[in-house]
Amino acid sequence: MNICVTGASGFLGTALCCRLEADGHKVLKLGSRDADLRLGGTLDVFSAHRYDQIYHLAAWTQAGDFCLQHPGEQWVINQLINTHVLEWWQRAQPQAKLISIGTSCSFAPDRLLREEQYLEGAPIESLFTYAHTKRMLLIGQMALQRQFGVRWLTLVPSTLYGPGYHTDGRKMHFIFDLIRKILRGKLYGETVRLWGDGHQTRELIFVDDFVSAAVDLGVICNNELVNIGGGVEFSIRHFADAICGQVGYDAKKIVYDTTRYVGARSKCLDSSKLTHLLPQWQRTPLNVGLLRTIQWFERHQSEVLQSPADARA
């Protein structure tokens, strides 16, 4: 197949493109340097080719409290990106299936995290804007399908982790930040200070597992929203203890800062639909996935273990 991938240079995009190319597909990999999706018509230069699938991964966001600090910019920039991709898809590539990435933060905290409740209720305040840009992306796909008959699929991951994370100094999602801080605590004797009381819970999905499910679902599903989660959530303390055990750091030295931003207290997707659609799909065990991620950090110490102070030096 001919496949176009936006956000191809990101953590998920890199893993996805590697898998697609390994499967023998011809992949157009678009990062921000290849196409400024904030601008209308920027994708027209790629219209000469017909694509069987368009994976839309591009989004303007970061981890931590980034969404809390940039709500207005997030709304404008992500709406521009999504609108321009959807418009190009419907106008220039209507034969392609659009496969987009949703977000678990679109779910309201007082609802079950099931696909049919993705658009119901209000997301948590700190992620409200970003959550709604993802909801609007889904609504746009649904509207275009109703009017023009195009095909789409939206995949909602829990937190992705694994080797190959970004090394450009951006804020890290919690599991990568845990690994970085604990490794720095071991190597440099720094105090490991984690946000919150450590009892907030999170769910992880190994990036290669997500990619495997995405590729398979991309073949069999049309006009569906599908959660792809790890199946179980653990507390931040559980993840920290597991990392400490693997790197040889005393977990009792960790300081939990209850004054800092923690986001949602709990996020665990209902993945029963996924299990029904892909009964043979398997998840990488947490201890195996964490070890592979830690080993990648250790191989890239100079890039990913620097602190903000190091980066400014």
Residue pairs with C-beta under 8 A, 6 or more apart in sequence:
1 25
1 26
1 52
1 53
2 25
2 26
2 28
2 49
2 50
2 51
2 52
3 20
3 25
3 26
3 27
3 28
3 51
3 52
3 53
3 54
3 55
4 27
4 28
4 30
4 46
4 51
4 53
4 54
4 55
4 93
4 96
5 13
5 16
5 17
5 20
5 27
5 28
5 29
5 30
5 54
5 55
5 57
6 13
6 30
6 35
6 37
6 54
6 55
6 56
6 57
6 58
6 85
7 13
7 30
7 31
7 56
7 57
7 58
7 59
8 14
8 16
8 17
8 27
8 29
8 30
8 31
8 34
8 57
9 29
9 31
9 32
9 33
10 31
10 57
10 58
10 166
11 160
11 164
11 165
11 166
11 207
12 57
12 101
12 157
12 160
12 207
12 210
12 211
13 29
13 31
13 55
13 57
14 164
15 162
15 164
15 207
15 208
15 211
16 55
16 57
16 211
16 214
16 215
17 27
17 29
19 208
19 211
19 212
19 215
20 27
20 215
21 27
23 215
28 46
28 49
28 51
30 46
30 58
32 58
35 42
35 43
35 45
35 46
36 42
37 43
37 58
37 80
37 81
37 84
37 85
38 77
38 80
38 81
38 84
39 80
39 84
40 84
40 87
41 84
42 84
43 84
43 85
43 88
43 92
44 88
44 92
47 88
47 92
47 93
50 93
50 95
50 96
51 93
51 95
51 96
52 95
52 96
52 97
53 96
53 97
53 98
53 99
53 218
54 85
54 89
54 93
54 96
54 97
54 98
54 99
55 99
55 100
55 214
55 218
56 82
56 85
56 98
56 99
56 100
56 101
56 137
57 100
57 101
58 81
58 85
59 78
59 81
59 101
59 133
59 134
60 73
60 74
60 77
60 78
60 81
61 67
61 74
61 78
61 130
62 170
62 171
63 170
63 171
63 172
63 173
63 174
63 177
64 171
64 172
64 177
64 261
65 126
65 261
66 171
67 74
67 126
67 127
67 129
67 130
68 126
68 127
68 261
71 128
71 129
71 130
72 129
74 129
74 130
74 133
75 129
75 132
75 133
78 130
78 133
79 133
79 136
82 133
82 136
82 137
82 140
83 140
85 98
86 98
86 137
86 140
86 141
86 144
89 96
89 98
89 144
89 150
90 144
90 148
90 150
94 148
94 149
94 150
96 150
97 151
97 152
97 153
97 218
97 222
98 141
98 150
98 151
98 152
98 153
99 152
99 153
99 154
99 155
99 214
99 218
100 137
100 138
100 141
100 152
100 153
100 154
100 155
101 154
101 155
101 156
101 157
102 118
102 134
102 137
102 138
102 154
102 155
102 156
102 225
103 130
103 131
103 134
103 156
104 113
104 156
104 157
104 158
104 159
104 227
104 229
104 267
104 269
105 123
105 124
105 127
105 130
105 131
105 134
105 264
105 267
106 118
106 119
106 123
106 131
106 132
106 134
106 135
106 156
107 113
107 117
107 118
107 121
107 123
107 267
108 117
108 120
108 121
108 122
108 123
109 123
109 124
109 264
109 265
109 266
110 121
111 117
111 120
111 121
112 270
113 227
113 267
113 268
113 269
113 270
114 227
114 270
114 272
114 273
115 156
115 224
115 225
115 226
115 227
115 270
115 273
118 135
118 138
118 156
118 225
119 135
119 138
119 139
122 128
123 131
123 132
124 131
124 263
124 264
126 261
126 263
127 263
127 264
137 154
138 154
138 225
141 150
141 152
141 154
142 152
142 223
144 150
144 152
145 151
145 152
145 223
151 222
151 223
152 222
152 223
153 217
153 218
153 221
153 222
153 223
153 224
153 226
154 224
154 225
154 226
155 210
155 213
155 214
155 217
155 225
155 226
155 228
156 225
156 226
156 227
156 228
156 269
157 205
157 210
157 228
157 229
158 202
158 203
158 204
158 205
158 227
158 228
158 229
158 230
158 267
158 268
158 269
159 173
159 174
159 175
159 202
159 203
159 204
159 205
159 267
160 173
160 204
160 205
160 206
160 207
160 210
161 173
161 175
161 176
161 204
161 205
161 206
161 207
161 289
161 290
161 293
162 206
162 207
162 208
162 289
162 292
162 293
162 296
163 207
163 292
163 293
163 295
163 296
164 207
164 296
165 172
165 176
165 293
165 296
165 304
167 300
167 303
167 304
169 306
169 308
169 311
171 177
172 180
174 202
174 236
174 239
175 202
175 204
175 239
175 293
176 293
176 297
176 304
178 194
178 236
178 239
178 240
178 243
179 243
179 290
179 293
179 294
179 297
180 297
180 304
180 305
181 190
181 192
181 193
181 194
182 192
182 240
182 243
182 244
182 247
182 249
182 254
183 247
183 249
183 294
183 297
183 298
183 301
183 305
184 190
184 192
184 305
184 307
185 191
185 192
185 249
185 253
185 254
186 247
186 248
186 249
187 301
187 305
190 307
191 253
191 255
192 249
192 253
192 254
192 255
193 254
193 255
193 256
193 257
194 236
194 240
194 254
194 255
194 256
194 257
195 256
195 257
195 260
195 261
195 262
196 236
196 256
196 257
196 258
196 260
196 262
197 256
197 258
198 235
198 236
198 237
198 240
198 254
198 256
199 235
199 236
199 237
200 235
200 236
200 262
200 263
200 264
200 265
200 266
201 233
201 234
201 235
201 236
201 265
201 266
201 267
201 268
202 233
202 234
202 236
202 239
202 267
203 229
203 230
203 231
203 232
203 233
203 234
203 267
203 268
203 269
204 230
204 239
204 286
204 289
205 228
205 229
205 230
205 283
206 230
206 283
206 284
206 289
208 284
209 281
209 282
209 283
209 284
210 228
212 281
213 228
213 274
213 278
213 281
214 228
216 278
216 281
217 224
217 226
217 274
217 277
217 278
220 277
221 277
226 273
226 274
226 277
227 269
227 270
227 271
227 273
227 274
228 269
228 271
228 274
229 268
229 269
229 270
229 271
229 274
230 283
230 286
231 271
231 283
232 268
233 266
233 267
233 268
234 286
237 256
239 290
240 251
240 254
241 251
242 286
242 287
242 290
243 249
243 290
243 294
244 250
244 251
244 254
245 251
246 287
246 290
246 291
246 294
247 294
274 281
275 281
297 304
297 305
